[in-house]
Amino acid sequence: DTAVSQTPKYLVTQMGNDKSIKCEQNLGHDTMYWYKQDSKKFLKIMFSYNNKELIINETVPNRFSPKSPDKAHLNLHINSLELGDSAVYFCASSQLSTLHDTQYFGPGTRLTVL
Amino acid sequence: AQSVSQHNHHVILSEAASLELGCNYSYGGTVNLFWYVQYPGQHLQLLLKYFSGDPLVKGIKGFEAEFIKSKFSFNLRKPSVQWSDTAEYFCAVIPTGGGNKLTFGTGTQLKVEL
């Protein structure tokens, strides 16, 4: 069983479109994350949800809107896609703890905006 | 805010050579430290982690890392690399008890030649 899964794996779309990426985890974790990996492989956190509540919201354009219907799912909706949004988006999950917080990553979604 | 530096951006080794990848972090308090590996076209996988105790931690696939608090370092080592170790390696840090914001280094691309 895949611990953290994302769909779709690849997403090619035109500028200006709206798209969503879905993430699900079956690890029973209470916290989920979205990271963006740019063309230089640099990883940066975008959002984090704990028990469906937003707890980390980095400086991300408000075209990006995460939604967590339950603690096992965290979706990312992107409005008015731009060329600079092209990247690999990774979902991750962890059990929030002050001492032993380890994040586990999904397979990534490669978004290409044309 | 914490930051992570990986000084080696690209490393090329022959099979059976020894590996050491540098990682230094900047943060005033205690931290948890991680090394993740990303094989070509794949997602991030946890190699090893340090929370407390013995500063020499062993991970999967023969990797180990040593936490040297006085140097703010967490270097990754492997005595004898294999061609299959070709991948991108990321060091990451999260403050202990300070939320769950994982900060990544810029990554080191390791290529192992036959």
Contacts between the chains, C-beta under 8 A, distances in Angstrom:
chain1	res1	chain2	res2	distance
A	31	B	100	6.1
A	33	B	100	7.9
A	33	B	102	7.8
A	40	B	106	7.4
A	41	B	38	7.7
A	41	B	88	5.7
A	41	B	106	7.5
A	41	B	107	4.8
A	41	B	109	7.6
A	42	B	104	7.4
A	42	B	106	5.6
A	42	B	107	7.1
A	43	B	44	7.8
A	43	B	90	6.6
A	43	B	104	4.3
A	43	B	107	7.7
A	44	B	104	7.4
A	45	B	101	6.1
A	45	B	102	6.5
A	45	B	103	7.8
A	48	B	100	6.3
A	48	B	101	7.4
A	50	B	100	7.9
A	55	B	99	7.4
A	55	B	100	7.6
A	56	B	99	7.3
A	56	B	100	7.4
A	56	B	101	5.8
A	90	B	43	6.6
A	90	B	44	6.7
A	92	B	44	8.0
A	94	B	100	6.4
A	96	B	100	5.7
A	98	B	96	6.7
A	98	B	97	4.1
A	99	B	32	7.6
A	99	B	51	6.2
A	99	B	52	7.7
A	99	B	96	6.4
A	99	B	97	7.2
A	100	B	32	7.7
A	100	B	51	5.8
A	101	B	32	6.9
A	101	B	94	6.3
A	101	B	100	5.2
A	102	B	34	7.3
A	102	B	46	6.5
A	102	B	49	6.0
A	103	B	100	7.6
A	103	B	102	5.7
A	104	B	46	7.0
A	105	B	36	7.6
A	105	B	43	5.0
A	105	B	44	4.2
A	105	B	45	7.5
A	106	B	43	6.0
A	107	B	42	7.2
A	107	B	43	4.4
A	108	B	43	5.3
